[in-house]
């Protein structure tokens, strides 16, 4: 039986607190998929399945978050600020809040609200772009007081025209669907190929479905999805930092909580307010106190390194956090130590993520070593063909 954690983040594993106090996009584009969903929405489990099946494997730098909708849904943010503007059908999704044109029922339709069948294609379009801004985020977390201190920095990589803003989200994973207000309705009970075929409505047992990537709080002033004022017509190299403080409620599980920082445009219409770039970091990986040495001089670490799918067939994704985002080398060996593949990647995002093709390798057991700036991690994986 396939165990489902429908997720906007990487697969969850238990790790110790580490030196992941700063993350940066490092000149790479990170796409933000904002899904409109609800516990009452019978097709929404299919949207979550598509995120994990088609988007995460192909676009590991895509950050997917979920805005819940409806008075019966306990995860709905007061006023539902995102869905009330952008989502007209559920599950719907905004890809960097950019309007896309698709042919629906024989006619072209242009909308920020993208049908789930087009999510992967549109994420690919945005993923191929060069970003206008870098986003970096420095955060500390005190597990006793549960206070988060977050600094989100935007830096212009090109000269840009218009107004730009900074924002941050508090996002929670692995929310149980057992309690009232969290139970997930499903129309996928009799749908072949659905992970939820035969599991009823609401989905039962509750352990079959976990709410992932749920936006719990928007930290911009007034909880605005439009962010806080940052830039006007920035020149290359212009930067600005916004600071947010947030106390994680006792009802949130801190190890399943993360922060998303973003730079977004603010045009005169809602169709001209795209997300320029974004970055995320796990709360469980934040220091209570920043080191006295600079981040650049701190010992390099590789954290939360994961390979998926595993077993793999034609490709495998590797994801992890680099405390110092420097050049990374991946070496794959077989069971007798022979090097069968090597890949080198220049310095980029501290959220390291790559899709590695396995077409030239036969079925069997392999080991992948990921090395960056003196830090290294080796993971075992299997190829089934």
JOLIN-V284609 format. One record per residue. PSI is psi in whole degrees, 0 to 359 (none if undefined). OMEGA is omega in whole degrees, -180 to 180 (none if undefined). NEAR is the number of other ideal C-beta (glycine too) atoms within 10 Angstrom. Layout:
psi: [PSI:PSI]
omega: [OMEGA:OMEGA]
near: [NEAR:NEAR]
This chain:
psi: [133:127:127:122:95:116:141:352:181:164:139:130:155:126:161:158:136:192:23:72:348:135:153:150:338:39:5:151:129:127:138:115:116:110:137:124:179:152:337:349:109:336:352:329:329:323:318:321:318:323:314:328:321:332:308:316:325:333:73:346:4:131:116:127:160:125:119:151:144:143:337:354:118:350:4:130:140:126:349:62:334:305:327:342:317:327:120:348:148:139:132:169:143:129:101:17:32:136:133:150:127:151:119:123:38:358:143:134:127:124:152:330:106:130:143:336:343:359:310:317:314:325:320:321:313:324:332:353:156:132:151:338:148:146:127:154:124:128:147:152:129:109:345:307:345:28:128:133:123:130:119:123:130:136:127:127:343:163:128:148:133:186:140:149:165:145:169:142:147:124:137:138:170:44:123:143:19:320:161:135:349:352:132:118:148:133:9:10:328:18:117:135:348:141:347:11:125:8:16:184:115:161:130:137:159:332:348:339:127:133:124:151:31:122:114:325:144:123:349:157:127:12:30:136:353:353:184:144:133:293:153:118:57:145:166:129:347:140:158:147:135:139:134:143:134:134:118:121:153:339:346:144:111:326:346:18:142:169:137:124:145:153:131:148:153:89:181:340:160:341:1:45:53:154:119:318:160:160:150:159:142:136:325:345:12:140:149:321:134:150:154:332:161:157:320:329:357:152:136:141:153:119:153:40:129:146:133:149:155:105:153:172:277:341:163:141:140:131:150:172:132:119:330:106:85:182:144:140:134:127:129:128:157:188:346:14:4:135:121:345:146:142:138:138:134:166:141:230:147:343:83:132:126:149:117:124:140:17:330:359:141:170:145:190:136:166:134:123:126:119:135:119:42:347:146:147:137:131:142:141:165:139:124:126:none]
omega: [179:178:-171:163:-175:-160:167:-178:176:177:-172:176:-179:178:177:175:-174:-173:-178:-178:179:176:-180:176:172:178:180:179:171:-176:177:173:179:-177:170:-173:178:179:-179:-171:-175:178:-176:173:177:176:178:178:-180:178:-177:-176:-171:-176:-179:-180:-174:-176:-174:176:174:176:-179:178:-175:172:-178:-173:170:-178:180:-178:-176:-177:180:176:-179:-179:179:-170:-178:-176:-178:-180:-166:-170:-179:176:-173:-5:173:180:173:179:-175:-180:179:175:175:178:178:177:-179:-177:175:-178:177:179:178:-176:171:178:-174:175:-174:179:-179:-174:-174:179:-176:173:178:178:-179:-178:-177:-176:169:-175:174:-177:163:174:173:-175:176:-173:171:-179:176:-175:178:180:-178:180:174:170:-170:172:178:-178:173:179:-178:177:176:172:-175:179:178:-179:-177:-174:179:180:175:177:166:-174:-180:176:170:176:-177:177:-174:-171:176:-176:180:-177:-173:173:-179:171:-174:-174:-178:-176:179:-179:178:175:-173:177:178:-177:169:178:1:-177:-178:2:-178:-179:179:-175:174:177:-174:176:-175:176:-178:-177:172:-169:176:-178:180:-179:-175:174:-179:175:179:-176:-178:-173:165:-180:-175:173:178:178:176:180:177:-178:174:-179:178:174:-177:175:-178:180:-179:-180:177:175:-171:-178:177:-178:177:179:175:176:-176:169:-175:176:174:177:-177:178:-179:176:179:-178:-174:173:-176:178:-177:180:177:179:178:176:-178:-178:-177:177:172:179:178:-180:179:174:-180:177:-177:-177:-180:179:-179:174:171:-175:173:-179:-176:175:177:-7:179:13:-180:178:-176:-178:172:177:173:180:176:177:174:179:174:-174:179:-179:-176:177:177:179:179:178:175:-173:178:173:179:176:-178:178:175:180:178:-177:179:177:-180:-179:173:170:-177:180:-180:176:-175:179:-177:-174:-176:-178:179:179:178:-180:-179:177:180:175:178:-175:180:173:177:177:-179:177:176:-179:177:174:-176:174:174:179:none]
near: [5:5:8:19:14:24:19:27:21:21:14:18:8:6:15:7:17:17:20:24:22:23:26:23:28:21:16:22:20:27:24:26:25:26:29:25:28:24:24:17:23:17:16:28:28:21:23:28:18:20:25:19:16:16:21:22:16:15:23:20:21:25:23:27:22:28:28:27:25:17:10:13:19:15:20:18:18:6:10:18:18:22:25:12:15:22:24:10:12:22:24:25:28:26:26:28:20:18:16:20:9:15:8:12:5:5:7:8:14:9:18:22:18:24:17:21:13:15:25:19:13:20:25:15:14:21:19:10:12:9:19:19:27:21:26:22:26:21:26:15:24:15:14:6:10:16:14:22:16:22:16:29:22:28:21:22:18:12:12:19:9:13:17:26:22:24:24:27:25:22:25:24:22:16:22:13:19:13:10:8:13:20:21:27:18:25:15:22:15:9:15:6:9:16:22:23:12:9:19:12:15:17:22:15:10:15:12:19:27:22:24:24:27:27:22:19:17:21:24:22:13:9:12:13:22:18:25:17:15:24:22:12:12:24:10:10:10:18:14:18:14:22:12:22:9:19:10:21:13:8:8:17:15:17:17:19:23:23:25:25:29:26:30:26:23:17:13:9:6:13:14:13:23:19:24:25:26:28:28:25:22:27:24:22:23:28:18:14:8:17:12:6:9:8:16:8:8:17:12:16:19:22:21:21:20:16:20:16:15:16:12:20:12:10:13:25:20:22:21:23:24:26:23:20:25:18:12:23:13:18:17:19:16:15:10:5:7:8:10:15:16:11:15:9:14:11:18:20:23:25:25:26:19:17:14:16:11:19:8:7:18:10:11:12:11:21:15:21:15:24:16:23:17:11:18:15:16:12:16:11:18:14:17:10:12]
